[in-house]
Every structure is written in structure tokens, then in C-alpha cells.
């Protein structure tokens, strides 16, 4: 007789629970061309044992065909998947990779270093918690290094790992390392980063990437992976006011009605007072429902269904927020745009604006200025071209609930969509929000005209028997 052990004996349930509930860190790698961004990600995947044997075999084959490392394995090919990327040895599109350690799960975006792919870099940075900015130790800080540091600052990333790569090619020089760190700190001083952690490493050899290196005896810090495992995740979002855009109304039967969505920021618990925007209706949280049972508290990043104590009318596009800090209602936005479309943007352009879970019509009222992506200085502009960053005013066809981007990255951002192609045309960061008044009550003259019209309609109905 064959005896089969139960899943509990193997600890499957505990194993799955542990890994399903691990914290997730999203980070981006950016820097100049050939600084080693793709190689660094490949090294992280390889040294954390995230690659299967068949992938290793395919990597060895592709390295002989496309690799830039001579006869050695080219780890960059684990990320650069497009044929054009492999042929040219560069990164063109944003590549997302997933890996996990005992402490955390990670989503990493490998972004292009070329200036013409700035829009792709901005896309990858828009959802990242941390930026890993690579610097080639031989070349030091470059134009693109400064450009990308400014971009991640504009996009609200507060923590940076300054990964000084290829240290093996400069003999692990401490003087070289400290000179680069000093130069970056001087440049980044006005960018308001809350932390800049400098790490000397070699992505090709693996020193100070996952495991500590032995060549830099003067470095007493942690490897890059250890920093990524320990850096605070979304601490600003969790401390922000509660916000949850409604994705759909969950009504399986007449006895249950809840509002489902992903919590964008803050925390919520039963009994909390909330306001539903844009209607302005108030209520309190009665239940926080999930498929695994009710919760006593939910926070940023969780998908839940909120049941309110009162019958409040809300649908997809509404935002449930704490009554202590409600969103602002407006139909006019001052927005900083990262323009991605090939056609220029000029005043009068009409697009769709997707804000949270709702889509509205938007017209460009004015283009105010263009931001130099290397210095951060603003200059006058009449239009925006592809890859430009600029400040514009948008007029919307209805009021929406919004926050400034500096206060909330989720409820303070939007995308613009081309009406004809439905392509994403721009990423927008809301700069300032000024509440606009709702439609005013009808005037006395208008009310009298409506009354006369109503009386005429009633007379016609009596005349024709309606």
C-alpha cells in the first residue's frame, strides 16, 4: 500500500502564505547607454537563482550569436528581448522582470538610455518606488545621468541607489568612486531626494550585486540587493490620506452592494467617515469585504470592496476618500506633461484624459513652458514635440476629483490618449488644483421661460389627449 503524505506535512500552505504576502518593491534601472543596466538585471536574476536550466542553455546559445561579451555569457540578453535590441546591443523598449528573495518580491523595469527613448524611460519610472541610477566608473557622470536623475525626481521617486558600475575596470579605485559620488550629490542637492545610497559594483562579475565583493576592501556598505530588500516601500503613500477609485459596483444580489477598487493611498477601517467624489455624498465604512473574509483594516495596495453604511449613489470613476481630507473638484488642470506622441501638441488639441478609473474629454487651453530635461529650467514654448516635458493647462468637459501629484502620485496623475489612434500620447502630473464652482442655479428669467414651456407642453397634452 502506498502512503501519500498530506500537503500539510510538506508545509505547502505555510510556504504559499509566506510568499503570497511578501512585500513588493518596484524599481527602475536607468542611466547612460552601455552603463550596464540590462547586465545588472541579468546578474540579479542569475545570482538569485531565478533562471531555469533551459533558459541558461538558451542564454549561452544567444550569447554566441548576439552577445557583446566575446565568448562569455551575456546576461543582458535575459532582458533585451527584441530582435532590434539584440542586433544593436542596446535597450529600446521598457522590459519588466520579476524575481523574489526570502524577504521581498521585486518588479524591475529596465529602461532605455538613449535620449530618443525618454518617453519609455518615463513610463517605467511612473510606477517605481526606487530608482537605480547606473554610472560607468570609467566615464563618470554624463549628460544622460543628469537627465535621468532629473526625470526620476520630477516623477516623484524619492530614493535613489547610485550604482557605480564597472569598478573592476578602474581597479576598484576609492578616489574615483568618491569623486563620482561627490559630483552626483552636488547635482542632486536641489532635486529633493530623501536618500541617495552609493554602491560600487561590477554587474559583469557580480561583485556587490547580490553578494559582497572582496576587491573593494574600503567599502563597508551592503550589496545592492540587500539595499533593495531593506529600503522602505511606499511609506509616503501609506501616510497619505485615504483614496480608493471605484472600479466597479459589486452587487451580486439585492442584499449586498459594495464598491470595489484598489486602494491608492492611506488606510481605512470600519467606522471611518468617507466622502464620495464627485457627488460629495458622505457616509461611513460599514464593512471591508474580501473573498477571504472581512478585514478590520485595509491599506494602500490592497484590492477590497467597501460597503457603506448609507445608500450612496456611486459608479465607476468615483473616488471614495476620507472626509478629513476630501479631493478637490475641478474642470481645469495645470499639468506637467511628458509628451510621447510623434505629432506636436499645440493649444486647441482635443484628447481623452484618463484619470484613475474614469475617462473625460480634455482640450489643451494653453502651452505655457518647456522644461529642459538636463537642467530643470523652464523656458517659454508654444507647442510640445515628442519627448518634450512641458507645462500646459487642460480644460475638461466635466468636473473630476483630483489631488496635486506631490501629495498623491495615484490620484494626481493622468494619461492623455489620442482620439484617432487610441495610443497613449502623454503622461501627466497635476501641478496645482483650484476648485471650480458647480453649475449655477438657473436665473429668474430662465425659470420663467421653463415655466412657460412647461405650461405650453401641458396644454398640448390636454389638447391631443397625451
N, C-alpha and C positions, 0 to 999 in steps of 0.2 A: 504494500500500500504506500502510495506517495503522499507525503505530508507537505502541504504548502503553508509557508508562513504567511501570516496576515500582513497587510500593508502597515499596520501599526507597529509590527515587530521591526520593520525596516526603518521606521521613523519618517515615512513619506509625508505624513500630514504636517509634522513639525518642520520638515525641510521646505515644503511648499509654502507654508505660512511665513517662514522666515524670509524667503526670497521674494514673495509677493508683496511684502510690507516694507521692503527696503526703501530707503530714501533715494530719490532720483536726482542726479545733478546733470544739467545741460551745460555744456561748454563748447566754445568755438576756438579753433586754431586759425590764426591769421598772421600775416607778415609779408615780406617781400618774396618775389619769385626765387625759387631754389633755396629758400631758407630751411627746408626740410619738414614742412608741415605734414605732408602725406606720409613721409617716412616715420615721423614721430607717432602718428596714429597707428601705423602698421606695427611699430615696436610695442605700443601699449597692448594691442590685440595679441601679438605673438607672445609677449612675456607674461601676460595674464592667462595664458592657455585658452584663448578663445578661438583658436584655429584648429580645424579638423585635419586629419592626415591627408584626405583627398584635396583639401584646399592648399596644403603645403606642397603637394605634388604639382598642382596646377600653378602655384606661385613660382616654383622652380622652373617649370616649362616657360611661363610667361616672362620670367626674368631673362632667360636666354634669348627670347625673341624681342622683347621690348625694353628690358631693363637698362638702367644707366649706371649700374654698379659693376661693370665688367663681368666677371664670372661669378660674382656673389649674388645672393638673393636680394632682390629689390623690394623691400617691404612697402614702398609707396604704391605698388600695384594692387595691394589689398584694398586701397581706397579709390585710386584713379581707375574707374571702370569704363569710361567712354573710350571708344577707339581713338578719337582725336587726342584725348589726353595721353594715351599710351604711346601714340606715334610721336607726339611733340615733347613728351616728358614733362607736362605741365598740368595743373588743375584748372578746369574751365567751369564746371558746374559745382554746386554745393553737394557734398556727399555726406550722408548721415550714417554713422556706425554706432552699434550698441555693444556694450560689454559690461561685465559685472565683476565685483570682488565680494569678499565676505562682508564688507562694510556698506557698500553702495552699489547702485546701478548707474550707468552713465550713458548719456546720449551726446555724441560728439559730432560737430559739424566741421568738416574740412572745407575751407573756403578758398577761392582763387586769390592769388597775389597780384595778378595783373590789374592795372588801373582800369582797363575797359570792362572788367567784370566787377566793378564796385557794387553794382546793384545786387549781384549774387552774394557778395560778402555781407551786405546789409540784411539780406534775407536770413542768412544763417545767424547773425548776431541778434536779431529781433526777439528771439525766444531764449537766448543764452543767459545763464546765471554768472558765468565766469568766462573771461577771455584769456586764452593762452597766446601771447604775442611772441612769436619766434624772431630771433635776431641771429644772423650769421656772425659768429665771433670774428671772422676774418674781415668783414666789411663794416661792422658796427651798425649804428642807426642809419637807416636810409630814408628816402622820401616816402616810400610806401609804409615803413614802420610808423612814422609820424602820422601819416594819413589814416592808417588803421586804428591807431591809438585814439585819434580824434573821433573817428566814426563810432567805436565802441562806447566812448564817453557820451556822444550825442544820443546813442540808443539806450542809455540808462544802465550800462553794465558798470558796477562799482568796484569789482575785484578783478585784478589782473595778475597772472603769473607771467613774468618776464623770463621766458625760456631762452637762454643764450646757448645756442646750438653750435655744433662742430668745434667744441672746445679742444678736442683732440688734435685739430689741425693748427692750433696756435699754442700747442704744448701745455695746455691747461694753465695758461698764464693768469695769475691772480690780478696783475696790474691791468691786463686787457679787460678782464671781467668787470673790475671795479670802475674802469673808465666808462664802459658802456652803461652800467647801472647809474652812475652819476649823471651822464648825459640824458638818460631817459627820465630820471626823476626831475631834472631841471625843466625838461619839455613838458612833462605831465603835471607839473605843480598846479596850473590853473584848470585842469580837467576834472578835479574833484573826485578822483579815485579814493575809495576808502582804504584800499590795500593794494600794494604792489609788491609781490614776492618774487625776487630774482633767484633763478636756479641755473647753475652751469651744468650742461649735459652734452651727451653725444647720442643723438637718435639712432645713428647707424650702428654704433657699438653697444648701446643700451645703458651706458653709464648715467646714473641719476635719473633714469626714466621710471622704471619700476623698482629696481634695486639700487642701493647706494653704490656710487663709483668709488674706486680706490685711488684713482690718479690725482684727484684734487684733494690733497690732504688738508688744505687750508679751508675747505668748505665744511661747515659743521651743521648745515641745514638738512632738510628732508628731501627725498626724491620727489619728482613731480607728482607721481601717483599718490603718494602719501598726502601731499598738499591737497589734491583734489578730493581725497577721502575725508579730509578734516575741515575744509573750508565751509563756513555757514551757508546754508541753502535757503534762498527766498526769505531771509529774515525780515527784509523790508516789506515784502508782500504780506507776510503773516501779521505784521504790526499795523498794516494799513486798515482803513475802515472796511467793513464787510460789504462785498459786492458779489452778486450772482446773476448774470444774464440768463433769462429764461430761454431754454432751447425748445421745450415742448410742454404742453399741458397733459399731465398724466391722469387720465380719468377712465379707469377700467370698468367702473360701474357707478351707479347713482350714489353709492355710499362713500366714494373716495374721490377727492380732487386735490391734486398737488402740482407743484411747479418744479420741473426737472431742469438741471443745468450743472455746469462745472463752476465751483466757487473760485472766483478770480482773485479775491484777496480777503484777508481778515478771517474771523471765526464767528460762528453763530451757535446758539443754543436755544432750546425751547423756552419760551417766555420773553425772548428778546423782541423789542419793538422794531418794526421794519416799515419802510415806505416803498411802494411800488411805483417806479417811474416808467413812463411819463405821466401817468394818471394822477399821481400824488396821493393815492389812497393809502391809508395806514392800517396796520394790523399787528398781531404778534405771532411768533412761531409756535404752532401747536405741536408739531412732530417733525422730526428729521428722519425720513423714511429711506431705507436702502433695501436691496434684495436680501441682505444678510441680517436684517432687523433694524429697529430704530436705534439712533445714536443719541447720546447725551450731549455731544458737541461735534461740530464739523468745522474744518478749516480749509484754507487755500489748497487747491489741487484735488479736492475730493468731488466726485460726482454724486449728487444726492437729489432727493425730491423733498421739497419743503411744503408742508401742509400748514396753511394759515388758519388762525382762529376765526376769521371773518370771511364772508363771501366777497372776495375781491376779484374784479374782472381783470385778467391779465392774459397775455398770449405771447407767442414767440416774438422776441425783440424787446420785451420789457426787461427791466433790471430791478431786482429786489436788493435793497440797500438798508443799512442801519439807519434808523430815524435820527440818530445823533449827528450823522454826517451824510445827508442826502446828496445825490448827484445834482448837477446844475442842468437846467433845461434851456436849450438854445437852438436856434436855426442858423447861426452864423459862427464859423470856426476860424481861428487863426492857427494854421497848421504848418509844421516844417515837413516838407516832402522830400523823399528820396525817389526822384523821378526815374522810372525804369523803361518807359516806352521809347520806341525809336523815333516817334514823331514828337515835335516840340509841344510844350504846354504854354498856352497863352490865355490872357483874360477872355472870358466868354465860353471857354471849353466846358462841355457838359459830359459828366461821367456818373457812374454809380459809386456811391460810398458805402462800404460795408463796415459797420460799426458794431462790434460784438456779434449778436445774432440777428441783427436787422440790416436791411439794405434800403438806402434812400437815394433820391436824386440830388446831385451836387453840381453847382455851377461855379467856375472859378471867377470870383469877383475882381481879384487883383493879384498880380505877382509883385511882391514888394522887394525882395532881395535874393541874391545868390550867395551861398556860404562857400568860401574857399576851403576845400577838404583837407588842405595841408596846414593852414594857419588858423582856421576857425573864424576868420574875419569875414564880415558881411559887406557886400557891395551891391549897388543898385542893379536891377535886372528887369527886363520887360517880358522875358519868357524863360523857360527851363528846357534844356536839352537832355538827352539820355545821359544817365549817371550824375546829373546835377543834383545838388542839395539846395533847397530854397524855401523861403517863407511865403505863403500865399494865404488869401482869405477865401473861404468857401461859403457859399450860400446854399442852404438845404431847403428842400420842399416841405419839410415839417420839422417840428422840434424833436430833438433827441436828448437822452440823458447821457452826460459825458463828464469826465474828470480831466484835469491837466495831466499830461504824461508824467511830469515829475512827481506827481502824487500817486499815480496808479498806471503801470505800464499796460495793463489789460484793458481797462475802461477808458484809457486816454490815448488809444491808438486806433488807426483805421487803415483800410486799403482802398485805393481807387481802382475802378475796373472800367476798361474801355467798353463802351456800349456795343460797338460793332463786332469786335473780335472776342469779347469777354475775357481778354487777357488782363492780368494784374498790371496796372500802369504805374502805381506808386505805393510806397509805404508812407503813412502819415503819422506824425506825432503832434498831438494837440498841445499848443503852447499856452494860450490863455483862453479862459472860458468866461464869457459875460452872459448872464441870463437875459433872455428876451421875453417880453410880456406875451401872454397868450392873446389870442384874437379878442379884440374889444367887443363889448356888448353892442348890439345894433342901436343906431341913433333913433331919435323920436320919429324923424321923417321916414326912415326905413321901416320902423314898426307900423306907422300909419299906412304905408304902401302895402305892407304884408297883410294888414287887417282888411284893406280894401280888396286885395287879391283874394283873401280867404272868403270875404263876403260874396264876391262875384262868382267864385267857384261853387259856393253853397247854393246860390241862386240858379246856376246852370244845372246842378244836380237835381234841384227840385223841378226845374222846367222839363228836363228829359227823363225824370224818374230814376236818376242814378243813386 
